[in-house]
Amino acid sequence: MNGTWQLQDAKNRLSEVIELALNQGPQLITRRGRKTAVIISYREYAKTRKPTRTLSEFFRFSPLIDIELERDKSLPRDEGKL
C-alpha cells in the first residue's frame, strides 16, 4: 500500500487521496485503527473486473475437468412424434 489515511483525514483531503491513487497507487483508509477501505484508480479497478478468459476457455484448459466436448451433429427431433 502506498499511502495510509485515517478516515477523517481522507474525508478532509479527498481530492489529494484520489490524486495519489491515480499517480502513486492504492491508498488505504483506516477507521479506529482498522483497515477499512482502499481507494484505487478506475483503471486499476477495471483490471480486476475484466475476465482473463472466456467461460469455454476456462473449461477447456481447466486441469480439474477431464471431459471432451463435442457438438451433437444429429438432426433435430421431429416435433410431430413427441
PyMOL CGO cylinders between C-alpha atoms (Angstrom):
from pymol import cmd
from pymol.cgo import CYLINDER

trace = [
    CYLINDER, 0.00, 0.00, 0.00, 1.45, 3.35, -0.97, 0.3, 1, 1, 1, 1, 1, 1,
    CYLINDER, 1.45, 3.35, -0.97, -0.44, 5.54, 1.50, 0.3, 1, 1, 1, 1, 1, 1,
    CYLINDER, -0.44, 5.54, 1.50, -2.45, 5.05, 4.67, 0.3, 1, 1, 1, 1, 1, 1,
    CYLINDER, -2.45, 5.05, 4.67, -5.10, 7.53, 5.75, 0.3, 1, 1, 1, 1, 1, 1,
    CYLINDER, -5.10, 7.53, 5.75, -7.30, 7.81, 8.80, 0.3, 1, 1, 1, 1, 1, 1,
    CYLINDER, -7.30, 7.81, 8.80, -10.91, 8.14, 7.66, 0.3, 1, 1, 1, 1, 1, 1,
    CYLINDER, -10.91, 8.14, 7.66, -11.32, 11.70, 8.92, 0.3, 1, 1, 1, 1, 1, 1,
    CYLINDER, -11.32, 11.70, 8.92, -8.13, 12.83, 7.15, 0.3, 1, 1, 1, 1, 1, 1,
    CYLINDER, -8.13, 12.83, 7.15, -9.18, 11.08, 3.95, 0.3, 1, 1, 1, 1, 1, 1,
    CYLINDER, -9.18, 11.08, 3.95, -12.58, 12.81, 4.06, 0.3, 1, 1, 1, 1, 1, 1,
    CYLINDER, -12.58, 12.81, 4.06, -10.99, 16.21, 4.60, 0.3, 1, 1, 1, 1, 1, 1,
    CYLINDER, -10.99, 16.21, 4.60, -8.40, 15.68, 1.85, 0.3, 1, 1, 1, 1, 1, 1,
    CYLINDER, -8.40, 15.68, 1.85, -10.35, 13.51, -0.59, 0.3, 1, 1, 1, 1, 1, 1,
    CYLINDER, -10.35, 13.51, -0.59, -9.01, 15.26, -3.70, 0.3, 1, 1, 1, 1, 1, 1,
    CYLINDER, -9.01, 15.26, -3.70, -5.45, 14.60, -2.56, 0.3, 1, 1, 1, 1, 1, 1,
    CYLINDER, -5.45, 14.60, -2.56, -6.22, 10.95, -1.75, 0.3, 1, 1, 1, 1, 1, 1,
    CYLINDER, -6.22, 10.95, -1.75, -7.70, 10.47, -5.22, 0.3, 1, 1, 1, 1, 1, 1,
    CYLINDER, -7.70, 10.47, -5.22, -4.78, 12.19, -6.91, 0.3, 1, 1, 1, 1, 1, 1,
    CYLINDER, -4.78, 12.19, -6.91, -2.34, 9.94, -5.05, 0.3, 1, 1, 1, 1, 1, 1,
    CYLINDER, -2.34, 9.94, -5.05, -4.37, 6.85, -6.01, 0.3, 1, 1, 1, 1, 1, 1,
    CYLINDER, -4.37, 6.85, -6.01, -4.16, 7.91, -9.65, 0.3, 1, 1, 1, 1, 1, 1,
    CYLINDER, -4.16, 7.91, -9.65, -0.44, 8.68, -9.62, 0.3, 1, 1, 1, 1, 1, 1,
    CYLINDER, -0.44, 8.68, -9.62, 1.11, 6.51, -6.91, 0.3, 1, 1, 1, 1, 1, 1,
    CYLINDER, 1.11, 6.51, -6.91, -1.25, 3.58, -6.41, 0.3, 1, 1, 1, 1, 1, 1,
    CYLINDER, -1.25, 3.58, -6.41, -3.78, 2.31, -3.88, 0.3, 1, 1, 1, 1, 1, 1,
    CYLINDER, -3.78, 2.31, -3.88, -4.50, 4.38, -0.76, 0.3, 1, 1, 1, 1, 1, 1,
    CYLINDER, -4.50, 4.38, -0.76, -5.55, 2.53, 2.41, 0.3, 1, 1, 1, 1, 1, 1,
    CYLINDER, -5.55, 2.53, 2.41, -8.27, 4.05, 4.61, 0.3, 1, 1, 1, 1, 1, 1,
    CYLINDER, -8.27, 4.05, 4.61, -8.44, 3.12, 8.30, 0.3, 1, 1, 1, 1, 1, 1,
    CYLINDER, -8.44, 3.12, 8.30, -11.19, 3.71, 10.83, 0.3, 1, 1, 1, 1, 1, 1,
    CYLINDER, -11.19, 3.71, 10.83, -10.43, 3.42, 14.53, 0.3, 1, 1, 1, 1, 1, 1,
    CYLINDER, -10.43, 3.42, 14.53, -7.08, 1.85, 13.64, 0.3, 1, 1, 1, 1, 1, 1,
    CYLINDER, -7.08, 1.85, 13.64, -8.60, -0.92, 11.49, 0.3, 1, 1, 1, 1, 1, 1,
    CYLINDER, -8.60, -0.92, 11.49, -8.11, -1.33, 7.75, 0.3, 1, 1, 1, 1, 1, 1,
    CYLINDER, -8.11, -1.33, 7.75, -11.46, -0.38, 6.25, 0.3, 1, 1, 1, 1, 1, 1,
    CYLINDER, -11.46, -0.38, 6.25, -11.24, 0.51, 2.56, 0.3, 1, 1, 1, 1, 1, 1,
    CYLINDER, -11.24, 0.51, 2.56, -8.88, 1.06, -0.34, 0.3, 1, 1, 1, 1, 1, 1,
    CYLINDER, -8.88, 1.06, -0.34, -9.06, 3.87, -2.89, 0.3, 1, 1, 1, 1, 1, 1,
    CYLINDER, -9.06, 3.87, -2.89, -7.78, 2.81, -6.31, 0.3, 1, 1, 1, 1, 1, 1,
    CYLINDER, -7.78, 2.81, -6.31, -7.90, 4.39, -9.74, 0.3, 1, 1, 1, 1, 1, 1,
    CYLINDER, -7.90, 4.39, -9.74, -10.66, 3.35, -12.10, 0.3, 1, 1, 1, 1, 1, 1,
    CYLINDER, -10.66, 3.35, -12.10, -8.04, 1.83, -14.41, 0.3, 1, 1, 1, 1, 1, 1,
    CYLINDER, -8.04, 1.83, -14.41, -6.86, -0.48, -11.61, 0.3, 1, 1, 1, 1, 1, 1,
    CYLINDER, -6.86, -0.48, -11.61, -10.46, -1.36, -10.74, 0.3, 1, 1, 1, 1, 1, 1,
    CYLINDER, -10.46, -1.36, -10.74, -11.27, -2.18, -14.37, 0.3, 1, 1, 1, 1, 1, 1,
    CYLINDER, -11.27, -2.18, -14.37, -8.34, -4.61, -14.48, 0.3, 1, 1, 1, 1, 1, 1,
    CYLINDER, -8.34, -4.61, -14.48, -9.86, -6.56, -11.59, 0.3, 1, 1, 1, 1, 1, 1,
    CYLINDER, -9.86, -6.56, -11.59, -13.26, -6.77, -13.29, 0.3, 1, 1, 1, 1, 1, 1,
    CYLINDER, -13.26, -6.77, -13.29, -12.12, -7.88, -16.73, 0.3, 1, 1, 1, 1, 1, 1,
    CYLINDER, -12.12, -7.88, -16.73, -12.26, -11.65, -17.23, 0.3, 1, 1, 1, 1, 1, 1,
    CYLINDER, -12.26, -11.65, -17.23, -8.98, -13.07, -18.43, 0.3, 1, 1, 1, 1, 1, 1,
    CYLINDER, -8.98, -13.07, -18.43, -10.64, -15.88, -20.40, 0.3, 1, 1, 1, 1, 1, 1,
    CYLINDER, -10.64, -15.88, -20.40, -13.99, -16.80, -21.80, 0.3, 1, 1, 1, 1, 1, 1,
    CYLINDER, -13.99, -16.80, -21.80, -16.01, -19.44, -19.98, 0.3, 1, 1, 1, 1, 1, 1,
    CYLINDER, -16.01, -19.44, -19.98, -15.36, -22.01, -22.71, 0.3, 1, 1, 1, 1, 1, 1,
    CYLINDER, -15.36, -22.01, -22.71, -11.60, -21.37, -22.46, 0.3, 1, 1, 1, 1, 1, 1,
    CYLINDER, -11.60, -21.37, -22.46, -11.78, -21.82, -18.71, 0.3, 1, 1, 1, 1, 1, 1,
    CYLINDER, -11.78, -21.82, -18.71, -13.37, -25.26, -19.09, 0.3, 1, 1, 1, 1, 1, 1,
    CYLINDER, -13.37, -25.26, -19.09, -11.13, -26.24, -21.99, 0.3, 1, 1, 1, 1, 1, 1,
    CYLINDER, -11.13, -26.24, -21.99, -7.91, -25.54, -20.09, 0.3, 1, 1, 1, 1, 1, 1,
    CYLINDER, -7.91, -25.54, -20.09, -9.01, -26.47, -16.56, 0.3, 1, 1, 1, 1, 1, 1,
    CYLINDER, -9.01, -26.47, -16.56, -6.95, -29.31, -15.04, 0.3, 1, 1, 1, 1, 1, 1,
    CYLINDER, -6.95, -29.31, -15.04, -9.92, -30.12, -12.80, 0.3, 1, 1, 1, 1, 1, 1,
    CYLINDER, -9.92, -30.12, -12.80, -12.22, -31.18, -15.60, 0.3, 1, 1, 1, 1, 1, 1,
    CYLINDER, -12.22, -31.18, -15.60, -11.42, -34.15, -17.78, 0.3, 1, 1, 1, 1, 1, 1,
    CYLINDER, -11.42, -34.15, -17.78, -14.19, -34.15, -20.36, 0.3, 1, 1, 1, 1, 1, 1,
    CYLINDER, -14.19, -34.15, -20.36, -14.24, -33.86, -24.10, 0.3, 1, 1, 1, 1, 1, 1,
    CYLINDER, -14.24, -33.86, -24.10, -16.89, -31.63, -25.53, 0.3, 1, 1, 1, 1, 1, 1,
    CYLINDER, -16.89, -31.63, -25.53, -18.28, -32.46, -28.95, 0.3, 1, 1, 1, 1, 1, 1,
    CYLINDER, -18.28, -32.46, -28.95, -21.16, -30.87, -30.72, 0.3, 1, 1, 1, 1, 1, 1,
    CYLINDER, -21.16, -30.87, -30.72, -24.14, -33.14, -31.34, 0.3, 1, 1, 1, 1, 1, 1,
    CYLINDER, -24.14, -33.14, -31.34, -24.38, -33.34, -35.14, 0.3, 1, 1, 1, 1, 1, 1,
    CYLINDER, -24.38, -33.34, -35.14, -27.63, -35.33, -35.29, 0.3, 1, 1, 1, 1, 1, 1,
    CYLINDER, -27.63, -35.33, -35.29, -30.70, -33.86, -36.96, 0.3, 1, 1, 1, 1, 1, 1,
    CYLINDER, -30.70, -33.86, -36.96, -33.29, -32.10, -34.78, 0.3, 1, 1, 1, 1, 1, 1,
    CYLINDER, -33.29, -32.10, -34.78, -36.14, -34.17, -33.37, 0.3, 1, 1, 1, 1, 1, 1,
    CYLINDER, -36.14, -34.17, -33.37, -39.37, -34.36, -35.32, 0.3, 1, 1, 1, 1, 1, 1,
    CYLINDER, -39.37, -34.36, -35.32, -41.81, -32.34, -33.20, 0.3, 1, 1, 1, 1, 1, 1,
    CYLINDER, -41.81, -32.34, -33.20, -44.77, -34.34, -34.54, 0.3, 1, 1, 1, 1, 1, 1,
    CYLINDER, -44.77, -34.34, -34.54, -43.57, -37.65, -33.00, 0.3, 1, 1, 1, 1, 1, 1,
    CYLINDER, -43.57, -37.65, -33.00, -43.44, -36.47, -29.36, 0.3, 1, 1, 1, 1, 1, 1,
]
cmd.load_cgo(trace, "trace")
